[in-house]
Amino acid sequence: MKLEIAHEVESSRGGAIVALESTLVAHGLPYPDNLAVAKELEATIRSAGAIPATIAVFEGVPHVGLDEKQLEQIAKDGAKFTKAGATDLAVHAARKTNAATTVSATAAIASRAGIRVFATGGIGGVHRGDSGDVSYDLSAMARTPIAIVSAGAKAILDLPRTLERLESLGVLVVGYNTDELPAFYTRSSGLKLDYSVENVKDLAEIAKEHWLIGGAGILVANPIPADAALDKKVIDQAIEAALAEANAEKIGGKKLTPFLLNKLAQATGGASVKANRALAVNNAKVAGELAVALQASEKKVGFSLR
């Protein structure tokens, strides 16, 4: 599959680059809020000293790094961009259609472009109940050598089972200034992690060694900033109500997550959307710092992991 790599990203290959997904822009927020968030994420990564590479598919071709016109097109015409995971990319390539990339698709494309760091809001995972609905994000992480900075998995999921699945798939989970898996809208889930770090230098060293021995995905569990976190009781009640409504309406598959997030936004009076934005920006900041630290670590030993 051919990749269209933006000049800025291409000229920085081997340097500090951070991938960003485009689903948040196309489907996460209404216009023009989505465009403002997309630009804020890119600006945050630049402030950390790295180059942002937002990824999307235009007419079947994955683009790594978007210009302002492309970002605005996704923001305005999000409904025309299908939500695509890694397994959907071949179909879009063959049919020459547009798509916004999820975690799995973004990770796959970024890895092919030699990018080792990816910032997102929250990863997919194991859905609640006994439906057997498990996001391909987890399998993609198990096979893709990339560090994904995330506020844990989305709170609408079964977090204990998601963490167990990550462990069984061999995905390294490292807490950033936390020894618990973050619960997306809240900083704590009560689920203890085996490993945690307090700075990006240590995180970069762990990532480098992990990839040198043939490891693949790393989940960097980065909690939402304390001043943006929501009340756990309030968000848990909203999630339960949204799940009950989704079950009553028999909503599942790719439609489930957007449905639940929309219901949470309504139930919290928009507070969940503000929290989502705050954690995404925080993840972009840490990812930018990690990309810079990883580049410095590679220069120190005199070779590239890409």
Phi, psi and chi 1 to 4 in degrees:
 res  aa     phi    psi   chi1   chi2   chi3   chi4
   1 MET       -  127.2 -179.7 -178.9  -68.6      -
   2 LYS   -72.7  140.0  172.6 -170.6  172.6 -175.8
   3 LEU  -112.0  140.7  -59.8 -177.1      -      -
   4 GLU  -103.8  107.9 -175.5   69.4   32.9      -
   5 ILE  -104.0  125.6  -59.3  177.2      -      -
   6 ALA   -59.1  148.2      -      -      -      -
   7 HIS   -56.2  -44.2  174.8   72.0      -      -
   8 GLU   -60.3  -40.7 -178.8 -175.3   31.3      -
   9 VAL   -70.5  -43.9  176.6      -      -      -
  10 GLU   -60.7  -43.0 -179.7   64.2   45.2      -
  11 SER   -72.2  -13.7   61.8      -      -      -
  12 SER  -105.1    7.3  -57.6      -      -      -
  13 ARG   -54.9  134.1  -65.7  -82.7  -77.2  -88.8
  14 GLY    90.2   -5.9      -      -      -      -
  15 GLY  -103.2 -159.3      -      -      -      -
  16 ALA   -88.8  104.6      -      -      -      -
  17 ILE  -128.9  141.5  -55.3  173.4      -      -
  18 VAL  -124.6  125.8  176.7      -      -      -
  19 ALA   -81.2  147.7      -      -      -      -
  20 LEU  -131.6  142.0  -68.2  165.8      -      -
  21 GLU   -79.8  164.7   63.8  169.9  -83.5      -
  22 SER  -112.2   -5.0   49.6      -      -      -
  23 THR   -62.3  -37.9  -65.3      -      -      -
  24 LEU   -58.0  -38.2  175.1   64.6      -      -
  25 VAL   -73.5  -44.8 -175.1      -      -      -
  26 ALA   -75.8  -38.3      -      -      -      -
  27 HIS  -127.0   -8.9  -54.6  -67.6      -      -
  28 GLY   -83.5  -33.2      -      -      -      -
  29 LEU  -142.7  157.6  -65.3  166.9      -      -
  30 PRO   -76.0  157.7   28.9  -36.7      -      -
  31 TYR   -77.0  138.8 -179.8   81.8      -      -
  32 PRO   -97.1    8.1   35.4  -35.4      -      -
  33 ASP   -60.3  -37.7  -65.8  -20.8      -      -
  34 ASN   -64.8  -38.4   52.1   -2.6      -      -
  35 LEU   -67.4  -39.5 -177.7   58.5      -      -
  36 ALA   -62.5  -41.4      -      -      -      -
  37 VAL   -66.5  -42.9  170.4      -      -      -
  38 ALA   -58.1  -43.8      -      -      -      -
  39 LYS   -69.3  -36.0  -69.7 -177.8  176.3 -179.3
  40 GLU   -65.7  -40.4 -176.1  177.5   12.9      -
  41 LEU   -62.9  -44.4  -66.0  176.8      -      -
  42 GLU   -64.9  -41.7  -68.4 -161.4  -13.2      -
  43 ALA   -64.4  -36.5      -      -      -      -
  44 THR   -64.4  -41.7  -60.7      -      -      -
  45 ILE   -65.4  -41.1  -70.2  168.2      -      -
  46 ARG   -62.9  -39.5  -68.0 -172.6 -168.0  -78.5
  47 SER   -62.6  -27.0  -64.9      -      -      -
  48 ALA   -82.7   -6.4      -      -      -      -
  49 GLY    98.0   11.4      -      -      -      -
  50 ALA  -115.0  172.7      -      -      -      -
  51 ILE  -106.2  126.6  -59.3  -62.5      -      -
  52 PRO   -81.0  145.3   29.6  -33.6      -      -
  53 ALA  -136.4   85.5      -      -      -      -
  54 THR   -71.1  137.6  -58.2      -      -      -
  55 ILE  -117.5  134.9  -66.6  174.7      -      -
  56 ALA  -156.2  165.5      -      -      -      -
  57 VAL  -109.7  123.3  179.2      -      -      -
  58 PHE  -118.3  120.4  -69.5   86.7      -      -
  59 GLU    49.6   43.7  -62.9 -179.4   -7.0      -
  60 GLY    85.3   -5.8      -      -      -      -
  61 VAL  -108.1  121.4  179.4      -      -      -
  62 PRO   -68.1  126.3  -20.8   34.0      -      -
  63 HIS  -104.2  129.9  -74.8 -119.2      -      -
  64 VAL  -109.3   99.0 -177.9      -      -      -
  65 GLY    98.6  118.6      -      -      -      -
  66 LEU  -115.3  147.5  -52.8 -178.8      -      -
  67 ASP   -87.1  176.4   58.8   30.2      -      -
  68 GLU   -62.2  -37.0  -72.9 -168.2   15.6      -
  69 LYS   -64.5  -41.6 -177.0  178.1  179.2 -179.5
  70 GLN   -68.4  -41.3  -70.2  170.1  -36.5      -
  71 LEU   -60.3  -43.3  -92.4 -179.1      -      -
  72 GLU   -67.1  -34.9 -173.5  158.2   -5.0      -
  73 GLN   -63.0  -44.2 -178.9 -177.4  -12.0      -
  74 ILE   -65.2  -41.3  -64.1  174.6      -      -
  75 ALA   -64.9  -43.3      -      -      -      -
  76 LYS   -77.4  -38.8  -77.7 -173.8  173.2  179.3
  77 ASP  -111.3   37.2  -58.8  -30.8      -      -
  78 GLY   -54.7  -34.7      -      -      -      -
  79 ALA   -64.4  -21.8      -      -      -      -
  80 LYS   -88.1   -3.1  -62.0  177.8 -178.3  178.7
  81 PHE  -107.5  109.6  -76.9   75.6      -      -
  82 THR   -65.1  142.9  -55.6      -      -      -
  83 LYS   -73.8  115.1 -179.0  179.5  177.6 -177.8
  84 ALA  -119.8  129.5      -      -      -      -
  85 GLY   -93.2 -179.9      -      -      -      -
  86 ALA   -59.9  -36.0      -      -      -      -
  87 THR   -74.2  -10.1   53.7      -      -      -
  88 ASP   -93.1  -11.3  -56.5  -50.0      -      -
  89 LEU   -62.6  -39.4  -67.5  174.9      -      -
  90 ALA   -63.0  -37.7      -      -      -      -
  91 VAL   -65.0  -43.8  176.8      -      -      -
  92 HIS   -66.8  -35.3  -71.0  -71.0      -      -
  93 ALA   -65.3  -43.5      -      -      -      -
  94 ALA   -69.6  -36.8      -      -      -      -
  95 ARG   -93.5   -5.1  -65.1  178.1  175.8  174.5
  96 LYS    56.1   49.1  -57.5 -171.5 -176.1  -42.2
  97 THR  -108.9  168.0   46.1      -      -      -
  98 ASN   -92.3  147.3  -64.9  -20.6      -      -
  99 ALA  -154.0  145.1      -      -      -      -
 100 ALA   -96.7  135.1      -      -      -      -
 101 THR   -89.1  137.7   56.1      -      -      -
 102 THR   -87.2 -171.1   62.7      -      -      -
 103 VAL   -59.1  -49.0  168.3      -      -      -
 104 SER   -64.7  -42.3   64.9      -      -      -
 105 ALA   -68.7  -41.5      -      -      -      -
 106 THR   -62.8  -43.7  -55.1      -      -      -
 107 ALA   -62.0  -43.4      -      -      -      -
 108 ALA   -63.7  -46.0      -      -      -      -
 109 ILE   -69.1  -43.9  -65.7  168.3      -      -
 110 ALA   -59.7  -43.4      -      -      -      -
 111 SER   -61.7  -40.9 -179.0      -      -      -
 112 ARG   -63.0  -29.6  -81.6 -157.9   58.9 -165.0
 113 ALA   -86.4    1.3      -      -      -      -
 114 GLY    83.5   17.3      -      -      -      -
 115 ILE   -92.6  133.0  -60.3  172.1      -      -
 116 ARG  -108.1   -4.1  -70.6  -75.9 -168.8  166.2
 117 VAL  -131.1  138.8 -177.4      -      -      -
 118 PHE  -141.9  128.0  167.5   23.0      -      -
 119 ALA  -107.3  132.0      -      -      -      -
 120 THR  -141.8  179.3 -172.4      -      -      -
 121 GLY   -81.0  -68.4      -      -      -      -
 122 GLY  -144.7  145.0      -      -      -      -
 123 ILE   -80.1  162.5   63.0  166.5      -      -
 124 GLY   -77.6  176.5      -      -      -      -
 125 GLY  -173.1 -148.0      -      -      -      -
 126 VAL   -87.0  122.5 -178.6      -      -      -
 127 HIS   -74.9  156.7  -80.0  -90.1      -      -
 128 ARG   -69.5  155.5  -57.9 -171.3 -170.9 -165.3
 129 GLY    89.0 -167.0      -      -      -      -
 130 ASP  -112.5   28.2  -60.7  -42.2      -      -
 131 SER   -75.2  -18.7   66.7      -      -      -
 132 GLY    78.3   12.1      -      -      -      -
 133 ASP   -78.2  110.3 -171.2   -7.5      -      -
 134 VAL  -128.1  128.3 -179.4      -      -      -
 135 SER   -65.6  141.6  170.4      -      -      -
 136 TYR   -69.6  -12.2 -176.1   67.5      -      -
 137 ASP   -50.5  -40.4  -72.5   -2.6      -      -
 138 LEU   -67.3  -45.6  -55.0 -173.9      -      -
 139 SER   -65.4  -37.6  -64.1      -      -      -
 140 ALA   -63.7  -40.4      -      -      -      -
 141 MET   -64.8  -33.4  -68.6  176.1   67.0      -
 142 ALA   -68.7  -18.7      -      -      -      -
 143 ARG  -116.9   -2.9   61.7 -167.2  -61.4  179.2
 144 THR  -115.8  122.7  -49.9      -      -      -
 145 PRO   -77.6   83.9   29.0  -34.6      -      -
 146 ILE  -150.3  146.9 -165.0  165.3      -      -
 147 ALA   -97.8  120.4      -      -      -      -
 148 ILE  -106.4  114.6  -59.3  179.2      -      -
 149 VAL   -89.2  119.9 -178.2      -      -      -
 150 SER  -149.4  152.2  164.1      -      -      -
 151 ALA   -83.0   47.9      -      -      -      -
 152 GLY    79.2 -153.6      -      -      -      -
 153 ALA   -96.6  159.2      -      -      -      -
 154 LYS   -57.6  138.2  -65.2 -179.7  177.1   68.6
 155 ALA   -64.3  -17.2      -      -      -      -
 156 ILE   -74.1   -7.0   56.3  176.6      -      -
 157 LEU   -93.2  173.2  -57.4  170.1      -      -
 158 ASP   -85.4   97.1 -173.1  -37.7      -      -
 159 LEU   -67.4  -41.9  -62.4 -174.3      -      -
 160 PRO   -59.6  -44.5  -26.0   36.2      -      -
 161 ARG   -69.9  -32.5  -70.7  167.2   64.5 -165.6
 162 THR   -64.5  -44.6  -64.2      -      -      -
 163 LEU   -64.2  -39.6 -174.4   58.2      -      -
 164 GLU   -62.7  -41.4  -72.0  176.7    4.1      -
 165 ARG   -66.5  -39.2 -175.2   64.6   63.5   91.2
 166 LEU   -59.6  -42.6  -74.7  165.8      -      -
 167 GLU   -64.3  -44.4 -179.0  179.9   -4.3      -
 168 SER   -67.9  -26.9   66.4      -      -      -
 169 LEU   -84.4   -8.4  -71.8  170.6      -      -
 170 GLY    84.5   22.5      -      -      -      -
 171 VAL   -85.8  125.1  175.9      -      -      -
 172 LEU   -76.4  125.0  174.6   60.8      -      -
 173 VAL  -112.3  122.5 -178.1      -      -      -
 174 VAL  -125.3  124.3 -178.0      -      -      -
 175 GLY   -79.4  137.4      -      -      -      -
 176 TYR  -103.6  107.8 -173.6   69.8      -      -
 177 ASN    57.6   35.4  -73.3  -52.8      -      -
 178 THR  -158.3  148.8 -177.6      -      -      -
 179 ASP  -109.8   14.2   61.4   -3.5      -      -
 180 GLU  -126.0  155.2  -70.2 -173.1   23.1      -
 181 LEU   -70.8  123.1 -179.1   71.7      -      -
 182 PRO   -64.5  154.3  -17.6   30.8      -      -
 183 ALA  -109.2   39.7      -      -      -      -
 184 PHE    65.7  -84.5 -161.2   68.4      -      -
 185 TYR   -74.9  -17.9  -62.9  115.0      -      -
 186 THR  -125.4  157.9   57.5      -      -      -
 187 ARG   -80.3  -20.8  -66.3  176.4   60.3   82.7
 188 SER  -127.5  142.6  175.4      -      -      -
 189 SER  -119.3  -11.5   66.5      -      -      -
 190 GLY    83.5   -0.8      -      -      -      -
 191 LEU   -95.7  108.8  -59.5  170.3      -      -
 192 LYS   -72.0  142.0  -68.2  -67.2 -176.5 -179.7
 193 LEU  -103.3  150.8  -61.3  177.4      -      -
 194 ASP   -73.4  -30.6  -68.1  -29.8      -      -
 195 TYR  -132.8  144.7  -52.8  107.4      -      -
 196 SER  -149.5  156.1   63.6      -      -      -
 197 VAL  -133.4  162.6  -63.7      -      -      -
 198 GLU  -113.8   -5.7  -64.0 -179.4   -5.9      -
 199 ASN  -151.5  160.4   58.0   74.2      -      -
 200 VAL   -72.7  -23.4  -68.7      -      -      -
 201 LYS   -62.7  -46.9 -178.5  179.3  178.6 -179.1
 202 ASP   -65.2  -38.8  -71.3  -13.0      -      -
 203 LEU   -62.8  -41.9 -176.2   56.2      -      -
 204 ALA   -64.0  -39.1      -      -      -      -
 205 GLU   -65.1  -41.4  -71.5  -60.8  -45.1      -
 206 ILE   -63.9  -45.2  -70.0  172.0      -      -
 207 ALA   -60.5  -45.6      -      -      -      -
 208 LYS   -58.8  -48.3 -179.4 -173.6   70.0  177.1
 209 GLU   -66.0  -36.4  -64.1  -62.8  -24.3      -
 210 HIS   -61.4  -44.5 -178.9   67.8      -      -
 211 TRP   -74.5  -31.4  -66.7  -36.5      -      -
 212 LEU   -64.8  -29.7  -77.0  173.6      -      -
 213 ILE   -94.1   10.7   62.6  171.7      -      -
 214 GLY    93.1   11.6      -      -      -      -
 215 GLY   -70.7  164.5      -      -      -      -
 216 ALA  -114.2 -114.6      -      -      -      -
 217 GLY   -70.2  146.4      -      -      -      -
 218 ILE  -126.3  127.3  -57.7  170.5      -      -
 219 LEU   -98.6  115.1  174.8   62.3      -      -
 220 VAL   -92.8  107.4  179.7      -      -      -
 221 ALA   -86.1  103.1      -      -      -      -
 222 ASN  -114.5  109.7 -177.9   40.0      -      -
 223 PRO   -64.8  151.3  -17.2   30.0      -      -
 224 ILE   -58.6  143.4 -176.8  173.8      -      -
 225 PRO   -55.1  141.8  -26.9   35.5      -      -
 226 ALA   -56.8  -38.5      -      -      -      -
 227 ASP   -75.9   -6.2   59.9   -2.7      -      -
 228 ALA  -109.4   -8.1      -      -      -      -
 229 ALA   -67.4  148.2      -      -      -      -
 230 LEU   -95.4  163.2  -58.7 -176.5      -      -
 231 ASP   -68.6  126.1 -179.3   87.8      -      -
 232 LYS   -60.1  -42.1 -173.4  177.2 -173.2  -55.1
 233 LYS   -63.4  -43.2 -176.3  177.0  180.0  179.6
 234 VAL   -64.7  -47.3  170.6      -      -      -
 235 ILE   -69.8  -36.0 -161.9   65.1      -      -
 236 ASP   -63.4  -41.4  -75.5  -11.0      -      -
 237 GLN   -64.9  -40.4  -70.5  176.4  -16.4      -
 238 ALA   -65.4  -38.7      -      -      -      -
 239 ILE   -65.7  -44.8  -70.6  172.1      -      -
 240 GLU   -60.6  -42.6  -69.7  -61.2  -30.9      -
 241 ALA   -65.1  -40.7      -      -      -      -
 242 ALA   -67.4  -39.5      -      -      -      -
 243 LEU   -64.9  -40.4  -74.1  167.1      -      -
 244 ALA   -63.6  -39.5      -      -      -      -
 245 GLU   -68.3  -40.7 -170.9  169.5  -15.8      -
 246 ALA   -63.3  -39.6      -      -      -      -
 247 ASN   -66.2  -41.1 -175.6   57.9      -      -
 248 ALA   -65.1  -33.8      -      -      -      -
 249 GLU   -93.2    3.5  -63.9 -175.1   23.3      -
 250 LYS    55.4   45.7  -63.2 -176.4  172.2   18.7
 251 ILE   -95.6  128.5  -64.7  173.2      -      -
 252 GLY  -151.1 -170.4      -      -      -      -
 253 GLY    63.3 -144.3      -      -      -      -
 254 LYS   -67.2  -18.5  -69.6 -177.5  178.8 -179.9
 255 LYS   -82.0  -16.1  -64.8 -178.8  179.2  179.7
 256 LEU   -67.5  -51.1  179.4   58.4      -      -
 257 THR   -60.5  -48.9  -64.0      -      -      -
 258 PRO   -59.2  -37.9  -23.4   33.4      -      -
 259 PHE   -61.7  -48.1  174.8   84.7      -      -
 260 LEU   -65.5  -42.3  -66.2  175.0      -      -
 261 LEU   -64.3  -36.5  -65.5  179.4      -      -
 262 ASN   -66.2  -41.1 -177.8   54.7      -      -
 263 LYS   -65.8  -37.3  -70.0  -61.1  177.8 -178.6
 264 LEU   -65.6  -39.4  -70.1 -174.7      -      -
 265 ALA   -61.1  -41.9      -      -      -      -
 266 GLN   -66.8  -43.8  -66.4  175.8   14.3      -
 267 ALA   -68.4  -29.8      -      -      -      -
 268 THR  -100.8    8.7   61.6      -      -      -
 269 GLY    62.6   32.3      -      -      -      -
 270 GLY    89.2   -4.4      -      -      -      -
 271 ALA   -64.2  -34.4      -      -      -      -
 272 SER   -67.3  -32.9   64.0      -      -      -
 273 VAL   -67.8  -43.6  175.1      -      -      -
 274 LYS   -62.8  -40.3  -67.6  179.5 -179.7  178.4
 275 ALA   -65.8  -40.3      -      -      -      -
 276 ASN   -60.4  -43.1 -160.5  -22.9      -      -
 277 ARG   -64.8  -43.7 -179.7  170.6 -177.3  165.5
 278 ALA   -63.1  -42.1      -      -      -      -
 279 LEU   -72.4  -33.7   64.4   85.2      -      -
 280 ALA   -65.4  -41.5      -      -      -      -
 281 VAL   -65.5  -41.3  171.0      -      -      -
 282 ASN   -62.8  -39.2 -171.7   45.3      -      -
 283 ASN   -66.0  -38.4  -69.2  -21.9      -      -
 284 ALA   -63.1  -39.4      -      -      -      -
 285 LYS   -61.7  -50.4  174.5  179.9  179.3  -66.8
 286 VAL   -65.2  -39.5  172.4      -      -      -
 287 ALA   -63.2  -41.8      -      -      -      -
 288 GLY   -61.4  -44.1      -      -      -      -
 289 GLU   -64.8  -38.3  -66.3  170.4   -8.6      -
 290 LEU   -65.4  -42.8  172.8   58.0      -      -
 291 ALA   -60.9  -40.5      -      -      -      -
 292 VAL   -66.4  -43.4  171.1      -      -      -
 293 ALA   -65.9  -37.0      -      -      -      -
 294 LEU   -67.0  -41.2 -170.7   58.3      -      -
 295 GLN   -61.4  -42.5 -179.7 -170.3   25.0      -
 296 ALA   -64.1  -38.6      -      -      -      -
 297 SER   -65.8  -39.6  178.8      -      -      -
 298 GLU   -66.8  -40.5  -69.3  178.5    2.0      -
 299 LYS   -63.9  -34.6  -77.1 -175.6  176.3  179.9
 300 LYS   -64.0  -37.5 -176.0  177.1  179.1 -179.2
 301 VAL   -96.4   -5.0  -64.9      -      -      -
 302 GLY    82.1   22.2      -      -      -      -
 303 PHE  -154.6  167.4   68.3   94.2      -      -
 304 SER  -110.2  143.0  175.2      -      -      -
 305 LEU   -84.2   -5.7  -67.8  166.2      -      -
 306 ARG   -81.3      -  -65.0  163.2  176.9   78.3
